[in-house]
Amino acid sequence: MENKQATILIVDDEPANLRVLKQILQQDYRLIFAKGGQEALRLAHDKKPNLILLDIMMPDITGLEVCKQLKADPVTTKIPVIFVTALNDHDDEAQGLELGAVDYITKPVSAPVVKARVATHLSLVQADELRRTRLQVIQRLGHASEYKDNETGMHVMRMSHYSQVLALAFGFSEQRADDLLHAAPMHDLGKIGIPDSIMLKPGKLTNEEFDVMKTHPVIGAHILGDDDSDLISLAKVVALTHHEKWDGTGYPNGLAGKDIPVEGRIVAIADVFDALTSVRPYKDAWSIERAVELIQNESGKHFDPELVSLFVQELDKMLEIKQRWKDE
C-alpha cells in the first residue's frame, strides 16, 4: 500500500481541527472527514479507510464509544484508530487503549508527530496485509496438496493444531507457535510432484517406488523456494525436515538430533500420531494407547526425547483437538 493509496478518516466536530489535520496530511494521503460519531461509523463501514484519526469529545457520541463500536463490527474491527484529543487524562488514555485504539496524539497537534505516527501505523497495516496474503497462499497450497494424497483435510487440521500445542509446551511464543500452526499444512506439499502411479497405488510400494516417494520433502522445499517471508521460510523448513529422525536414519538429508530444526521435530510427532490414530484405505485406526506407546518407544530413535515427554504431558489437549476435528 503506497501512501498515496492510503485512505485516512479524520473525525472531529471542530472544523478548525479538521483543517489543521488536512493541511498536514493532504499531500501524502487520501482524506475523508466526519464531524460526528455517527457519520464516522457510517463512513468507516462504507469506505473502509486504512486508518482513523478520532477525536474523543464530540456532541453526539464520544470517540470512546465510536471506537468501541468500530471494534465490535467485523467490517471495521481491524482498522487502526488513533485518538487525537485535547484531553490529558491518563484514565481516558487507558480506556481508549483498552477499547482497541493503537495510539494517542494530543492537541494542539505537531505536524511531525502526526506524520510520524500515521506513517508508523500504516506500515504496520501494510505488514499485516502482506502477512494475510502470504497466509492465504500457504493455505491454498495446502489444499492443493490434499488433492494428491489419500489423507483428509481433517488430518491437516489436526496435525497442525497438535504442532501448535507442542510448540507452546516447548516454549515457543504465541506468535511463533501460530506461525507453525499455519506452516504445518505444507509438510507434504511435495507430494504434488510424485507420480499418481505411486501416490495412488493401493498396495505396498517397491523399494524403487519408495525412493521416489522419499523425494517429496525436497520437492516441497523447491516449490516454496527462497522467500523473505518468515511464514513461507518456516513452511519450507517443515516440508524439508519432517521426515528426518532423531537418530539420523531419516530422509532426505539424514540429519540427527538438534541438527534437525525443532519445527521439523515437532511436526514429525504430530504427523505420525495423527496418521496412526486415523483410518486409512490400507489400515484401521490405532488406539490412542497403542499410538502413544509407539511414540514413547521411538523416543531417542525417531523422535526428540524432550518433545515426546511434552507430547505425553499435553495428551489431553491433543485428544480434545482430535475430537474437534474428527473425520466425518
Contacts in CASP RR format, 6 or more apart in sequence:
PFRMAT RR
TARGET T0000
AUTHOR 0000-0000-0000
METHOD contacts of the structure
MODEL  1
MENKQATILIVDDEPANLRVLKQILQQDYRLIFAKGGQEALRLAHDKKPN
LILLDIMMPDITGLEVCKQLKADPVTTKIPVIFVTALNDHDDEAQGLELG
AVDYITKPVSAPVVKARVATHLSLVQADELRRTRLQVIQRLGHASEYKDN
ETGMHVMRMSHYSQVLALAFGFSEQRADDLLHAAPMHDLGKIGIPDSIML
KPGKLTNEEFDVMKTHPVIGAHILGDDDSDLISLAKVVALTHHEKWDGTG
YPNGLAGKDIPVEGRIVAIADVFDALTSVRPYKDAWSIERAVELIQNESG
KHFDPELVSLFVQELDKMLEIKQRWKDE
1 50 0 8 1.000
1 122 0 8 1.000
1 125 0 8 1.000
1 126 0 8 1.000
1 129 0 8 1.000
3 28 0 8 1.000
3 29 0 8 1.000
3 119 0 8 1.000
3 122 0 8 1.000
4 28 0 8 1.000
4 29 0 8 1.000
4 30 0 8 1.000
5 30 0 8 1.000
6 29 0 8 1.000
6 30 0 8 1.000
6 50 0 8 1.000
6 51 0 8 1.000
6 122 0 8 1.000
7 29 0 8 1.000
7 30 0 8 1.000
7 31 0 8 1.000
7 32 0 8 1.000
7 47 0 8 1.000
7 48 0 8 1.000
7 49 0 8 1.000
7 50 0 8 1.000
7 51 0 8 1.000
8 25 0 8 1.000
8 29 0 8 1.000
8 30 0 8 1.000
8 31 0 8 1.000
8 32 0 8 1.000
8 49 0 8 1.000
8 50 0 8 1.000
8 51 0 8 1.000
8 52 0 8 1.000
8 53 0 8 1.000
8 118 0 8 1.000
9 31 0 8 1.000
9 32 0 8 1.000
9 33 0 8 1.000
9 34 0 8 1.000
9 40 0 8 1.000
9 43 0 8 1.000
9 44 0 8 1.000
9 47 0 8 1.000
9 49 0 8 1.000
9 51 0 8 1.000
9 52 0 8 1.000
9 53 0 8 1.000
10 18 0 8 1.000
10 21 0 8 1.000
10 22 0 8 1.000
10 25 0 8 1.000
10 31 0 8 1.000
10 32 0 8 1.000
10 33 0 8 1.000
10 34 0 8 1.000
10 52 0 8 1.000
10 53 0 8 1.000
11 33 0 8 1.000
11 34 0 8 1.000
11 35 0 8 1.000
11 36 0 8 1.000
11 37 0 8 1.000
11 39 0 8 1.000
11 40 0 8 1.000
11 52 0 8 1.000
11 53 0 8 1.000
11 54 0 8 1.000
11 55 0 8 1.000
11 58 0 8 1.000
11 63 0 8 1.000
11 66 0 8 1.000
12 18 0 8 1.000
12 21 0 8 1.000
12 35 0 8 1.000
12 36 0 8 1.000
12 53 0 8 1.000
12 55 0 8 1.000
12 58 0 8 1.000
12 84 0 8 1.000
13 35 0 8 1.000
13 36 0 8 1.000
13 55 0 8 1.000
13 57 0 8 1.000
13 58 0 8 1.000
13 59 0 8 1.000
14 55 0 8 1.000
15 35 0 8 1.000
17 55 0 8 1.000
17 84 0 8 1.000
17 107 0 8 1.000
18 33 0 8 1.000
18 35 0 8 1.000
20 108 0 8 1.000
20 109 0 8 1.000
21 31 0 8 1.000
21 53 0 8 1.000
21 84 0 8 1.000
21 109 0 8 1.000
21 114 0 8 1.000
22 31 0 8 1.000
22 33 0 8 1.000
24 109 0 8 1.000
24 111 0 8 1.000
24 114 0 8 1.000
24 115 0 8 1.000
25 31 0 8 1.000
25 114 0 8 1.000
25 115 0 8 1.000
25 118 0 8 1.000
28 115 0 8 1.000
29 118 0 8 1.000
32 43 0 8 1.000
32 47 0 8 1.000
32 49 0 8 1.000
34 40 0 8 1.000
34 43 0 8 1.000
36 58 0 8 1.000
36 59 0 8 1.000
36 60 0 8 1.000
36 61 0 8 1.000
37 58 0 8 1.000
37 60 0 8 1.000
37 61 0 8 1.000
37 63 0 8 1.000
37 65 0 8 1.000
37 66 0 8 1.000
38 60 0 8 1.000
38 61 0 8 1.000
40 52 0 8 1.000
40 54 0 8 1.000
40 66 0 8 1.000
41 66 0 8 1.000
41 69 0 8 1.000
41 70 0 8 1.000
41 73 0 8 1.000
41 76 0 8 1.000
43 49 0 8 1.000
44 52 0 8 1.000
44 70 0 8 1.000
44 76 0 8 1.000
44 79 0 8 1.000
45 73 0 8 1.000
45 75 0 8 1.000
45 76 0 8 1.000
48 75 0 8 1.000
48 76 0 8 1.000
48 79 0 8 1.000
49 79 0 8 1.000
50 79 0 8 1.000
50 122 0 8 1.000
50 125 0 8 1.000
51 79 0 8 1.000
51 80 0 8 1.000
51 81 0 8 1.000
51 82 0 8 1.000
51 118 0 8 1.000
51 121 0 8 1.000
51 122 0 8 1.000
51 125 0 8 1.000
52 70 0 8 1.000
52 79 0 8 1.000
52 80 0 8 1.000
52 81 0 8 1.000
52 82 0 8 1.000
53 82 0 8 1.000
53 84 0 8 1.000
53 105 0 8 1.000
53 118 0 8 1.000
54 63 0 8 1.000
54 66 0 8 1.000
54 67 0 8 1.000
54 81 0 8 1.000
54 82 0 8 1.000
54 83 0 8 1.000
54 84 0 8 1.000
54 101 0 8 1.000
55 63 0 8 1.000
55 83 0 8 1.000
55 84 0 8 1.000
55 85 0 8 1.000
56 62 0 8 1.000
56 63 0 8 1.000
56 64 0 8 1.000
56 83 0 8 1.000
56 85 0 8 1.000
56 87 0 8 1.000
56 92 0 8 1.000
57 63 0 8 1.000
57 85 0 8 1.000
57 86 0 8 1.000
57 87 0 8 1.000
58 66 0 8 1.000
63 83 0 8 1.000
64 92 0 8 1.000
64 95 0 8 1.000
64 96 0 8 1.000
64 99 0 8 1.000
67 81 0 8 1.000
67 83 0 8 1.000
67 96 0 8 1.000
67 99 0 8 1.000
67 100 0 8 1.000
67 101 0 8 1.000
68 99 0 8 1.000
70 76 0 8 1.000
70 77 0 8 1.000
70 79 0 8 1.000
70 81 0 8 1.000
71 77 0 8 1.000
71 99 0 8 1.000
71 100 0 8 1.000
78 128 0 8 1.000
80 102 0 8 1.000
80 103 0 8 1.000
80 121 0 8 1.000
80 124 0 8 1.000
80 125 0 8 1.000
81 100 0 8 1.000
81 101 0 8 1.000
81 102 0 8 1.000
82 101 0 8 1.000
82 102 0 8 1.000
82 103 0 8 1.000
82 104 0 8 1.000
82 105 0 8 1.000
82 117 0 8 1.000
82 118 0 8 1.000
82 121 0 8 1.000
83 93 0 8 1.000
83 96 0 8 1.000
83 101 0 8 1.000
83 103 0 8 1.000
83 104 0 8 1.000
83 105 0 8 1.000
84 104 0 8 1.000
84 105 0 8 1.000
84 106 0 8 1.000
84 107 0 8 1.000
84 109 0 8 1.000
85 92 0 8 1.000
85 104 0 8 1.000
85 105 0 8 1.000
85 106 0 8 1.000
85 107 0 8 1.000
86 106 0 8 1.000
86 107 0 8 1.000
87 93 0 8 1.000
88 106 0 8 1.000
93 104 0 8 1.000
97 104 0 8 1.000
102 121 0 8 1.000
102 124 0 8 1.000
103 117 0 8 1.000
103 121 0 8 1.000
105 113 0 8 1.000
105 114 0 8 1.000
105 117 0 8 1.000
130 229 0 8 1.000
131 231 0 8 1.000
134 229 0 8 1.000
134 231 0 8 1.000
134 232 0 8 1.000
135 182 0 8 1.000
135 231 0 8 1.000
137 232 0 8 1.000
138 182 0 8 1.000
138 183 0 8 1.000
138 185 0 8 1.000
138 186 0 8 1.000
138 231 0 8 1.000
138 232 0 8 1.000
138 235 0 8 1.000
139 182 0 8 1.000
139 185 0 8 1.000
141 186 0 8 1.000
141 189 0 8 1.000
141 223 0 8 1.000
141 224 0 8 1.000
142 156 0 8 1.000
142 185 0 8 1.000
142 186 0 8 1.000
142 189 0 8 1.000
144 189 0 8 1.000
144 192 0 8 1.000
145 185 0 8 1.000
145 186 0 8 1.000
145 188 0 8 1.000
145 189 0 8 1.000
145 190 0 8 1.000
145 191 0 8 1.000
145 192 0 8 1.000
146 152 0 8 1.000
146 153 0 8 1.000
146 156 0 8 1.000
148 191 0 8 1.000
148 192 0 8 1.000
148 193 0 8 1.000
148 194 0 8 1.000
148 196 0 8 1.000
148 199 0 8 1.000
149 188 0 8 1.000
149 191 0 8 1.000
149 199 0 8 1.000
150 199 0 8 1.000
150 200 0 8 1.000
150 280 0 8 1.000
150 281 0 8 1.000
151 188 0 8 1.000
151 275 0 8 1.000
151 278 0 8 1.000
151 280 0 8 1.000
152 278 0 8 1.000
152 327 0 8 1.000
154 325 0 8 1.000
154 326 0 8 1.000
154 327 0 8 1.000
154 328 0 8 1.000
155 274 0 8 1.000
155 275 0 8 1.000
155 278 0 8 1.000
156 184 0 8 1.000
156 185 0 8 1.000
157 325 0 8 1.000
158 270 0 8 1.000
158 274 0 8 1.000
158 321 0 8 1.000
158 322 0 8 1.000
158 325 0 8 1.000
159 184 0 8 1.000
159 187 0 8 1.000
159 267 0 8 1.000
159 270 0 8 1.000
159 271 0 8 1.000
159 273 0 8 1.000
159 274 0 8 1.000
160 181 0 8 1.000
160 182 0 8 1.000
160 184 0 8 1.000
160 185 0 8 1.000
160 270 0 8 1.000
161 181 0 8 1.000
161 321 0 8 1.000
161 325 0 8 1.000
162 269 0 8 1.000
162 270 0 8 1.000
162 273 0 8 1.000
162 274 0 8 1.000
162 318 0 8 1.000
162 321 0 8 1.000
163 180 0 8 1.000
163 181 0 8 1.000
163 184 0 8 1.000
163 263 0 8 1.000
163 266 0 8 1.000
163 267 0 8 1.000
163 270 0 8 1.000
164 177 0 8 1.000
164 178 0 8 1.000
164 180 0 8 1.000
164 181 0 8 1.000
164 184 0 8 1.000
165 314 0 8 1.000
165 317 0 8 1.000
165 318 0 8 1.000
165 321 0 8 1.000
166 266 0 8 1.000
166 269 0 8 1.000
166 270 0 8 1.000
166 307 0 8 1.000
166 310 0 8 1.000
166 311 0 8 1.000
166 314 0 8 1.000
167 176 0 8 1.000
167 177 0 8 1.000
167 180 0 8 1.000
167 263 0 8 1.000
167 266 0 8 1.000
168 174 0 8 1.000
168 177 0 8 1.000
169 310 0 8 1.000
169 313 0 8 1.000
169 314 0 8 1.000
170 262 0 8 1.000
170 266 0 8 1.000
170 306 0 8 1.000
170 307 0 8 1.000
170 310 0 8 1.000
172 180 0 8 1.000
179 230 0 8 1.000
179 231 0 8 1.000
179 234 0 8 1.000
180 234 0 8 1.000
180 238 0 8 1.000
180 263 0 8 1.000
180 266 0 8 1.000
180 267 0 8 1.000
182 231 0 8 1.000
182 235 0 8 1.000
183 231 0 8 1.000
183 234 0 8 1.000
183 235 0 8 1.000
183 237 0 8 1.000
183 238 0 8 1.000
183 263 0 8 1.000
184 238 0 8 1.000
184 267 0 8 1.000
184 270 0 8 1.000
186 220 0 8 1.000
186 224 0 8 1.000
186 235 0 8 1.000
186 236 0 8 1.000
186 238 0 8 1.000
186 239 0 8 1.000
187 238 0 8 1.000
187 239 0 8 1.000
187 242 0 8 1.000
187 267 0 8 1.000
187 271 0 8 1.000
188 216 0 8 1.000
188 239 0 8 1.000
189 219 0 8 1.000
189 220 0 8 1.000
189 223 0 8 1.000
189 224 0 8 1.000
189 235 0 8 1.000
189 239 0 8 1.000
190 216 0 8 1.000
190 217 0 8 1.000
190 219 0 8 1.000
190 220 0 8 1.000
190 223 0 8 1.000
190 239 0 8 1.000
191 199 0 8 1.000
191 216 0 8 1.000
191 219 0 8 1.000
192 219 0 8 1.000
192 220 0 8 1.000
192 223 0 8 1.000
193 216 0 8 1.000
193 219 0 8 1.000
194 212 0 8 1.000
194 213 0 8 1.000
194 215 0 8 1.000
194 216 0 8 1.000
194 219 0 8 1.000
195 212 0 8 1.000
198 205 0 8 1.000
198 209 0 8 1.000
198 212 0 8 1.000
198 213 0 8 1.000
201 209 0 8 1.000
202 281 0 8 1.000
202 282 0 8 1.000
203 282 0 8 1.000
205 213 0 8 1.000
214 243 0 8 1.000
214 251 0 8 1.000
214 252 0 8 1.000
215 252 0 8 1.000
217 239 0 8 1.000
217 240 0 8 1.000
217 241 0 8 1.000
217 242 0 8 1.000
217 243 0 8 1.000
217 251 0 8 1.000
217 252 0 8 1.000
218 240 0 8 1.000
218 252 0 8 1.000
220 236 0 8 1.000
220 239 0 8 1.000
220 240 0 8 1.000
221 236 0 8 1.000
221 239 0 8 1.000
221 240 0 8 1.000
223 239 0 8 1.000
224 232 0 8 1.000
224 235 0 8 1.000
224 236 0 8 1.000
224 239 0 8 1.000
225 232 0 8 1.000
225 236 0 8 1.000
227 233 0 8 1.000
227 236 0 8 1.000
234 263 0 8 1.000
237 261 0 8 1.000
237 263 0 8 1.000
237 264 0 8 1.000
238 263 0 8 1.000
238 264 0 8 1.000
238 267 0 8 1.000
240 252 0 8 1.000
240 253 0 8 1.000
241 253 0 8 1.000
241 255 0 8 1.000
241 260 0 8 1.000
241 261 0 8 1.000
241 263 0 8 1.000
241 264 0 8 1.000
241 265 0 8 1.000
242 264 0 8 1.000
242 267 0 8 1.000
242 268 0 8 1.000
242 271 0 8 1.000
243 250 0 8 1.000
243 251 0 8 1.000
243 252 0 8 1.000
243 268 0 8 1.000
244 250 0 8 1.000
244 251 0 8 1.000
244 253 0 8 1.000
244 254 0 8 1.000
244 255 0 8 1.000
244 256 0 8 1.000
244 260 0 8 1.000
244 264 0 8 1.000
244 265 0 8 1.000
244 268 0 8 1.000
245 254 0 8 1.000
245 256 0 8 1.000
245 268 0 8 1.000
245 301 0 8 1.000
245 302 0 8 1.000
245 303 0 8 1.000
246 256 0 8 1.000
246 257 0 8 1.000
246 260 0 8 1.000
246 265 0 8 1.000
246 300 0 8 1.000
246 301 0 8 1.000
246 302 0 8 1.000
246 303 0 8 1.000
246 304 0 8 1.000
246 305 0 8 1.000
247 256 0 8 1.000
247 257 0 8 1.000
247 300 0 8 1.000
247 301 0 8 1.000
247 302 0 8 1.000
248 254 0 8 1.000
248 255 0 8 1.000
248 256 0 8 1.000
248 257 0 8 1.000
249 301 0 8 1.000
257 265 0 8 1.000
257 304 0 8 1.000
260 304 0 8 1.000
262 304 0 8 1.000
262 307 0 8 1.000
265 303 0 8 1.000
265 304 0 8 1.000
265 307 0 8 1.000
266 307 0 8 1.000
268 302 0 8 1.000
268 303 0 8 1.000
269 295 0 8 1.000
269 303 0 8 1.000
269 304 0 8 1.000
269 307 0 8 1.000
269 308 0 8 1.000
269 311 0 8 1.000
272 295 0 8 1.000
272 302 0 8 1.000
272 303 0 8 1.000
273 291 0 8 1.000
273 292 0 8 1.000
273 295 0 8 1.000
273 311 0 8 1.000
273 318 0 8 1.000
274 322 0 8 1.000
276 285 0 8 1.000
276 286 0 8 1.000
276 290 0 8 1.000
276 291 0 8 1.000
276 294 0 8 1.000
277 285 0 8 1.000
277 286 0 8 1.000
277 287 0 8 1.000
277 288 0 8 1.000
277 291 0 8 1.000
277 322 0 8 1.000
278 285 0 8 1.000
278 327 0 8 1.000
279 285 0 8 1.000
279 327 0 8 1.000
286 294 0 8 1.000
288 315 0 8 1.000
288 319 0 8 1.000
292 312 0 8 1.000
292 315 0 8 1.000
295 303 0 8 1.000
295 308 0 8 1.000
295 311 0 8 1.000
296 308 0 8 1.000
296 312 0 8 1.000
298 308 0 8 1.000
299 305 0 8 1.000
299 308 0 8 1.000
299 309 0 8 1.000
300 308 0 8 1.000
311 318 0 8 1.000
END
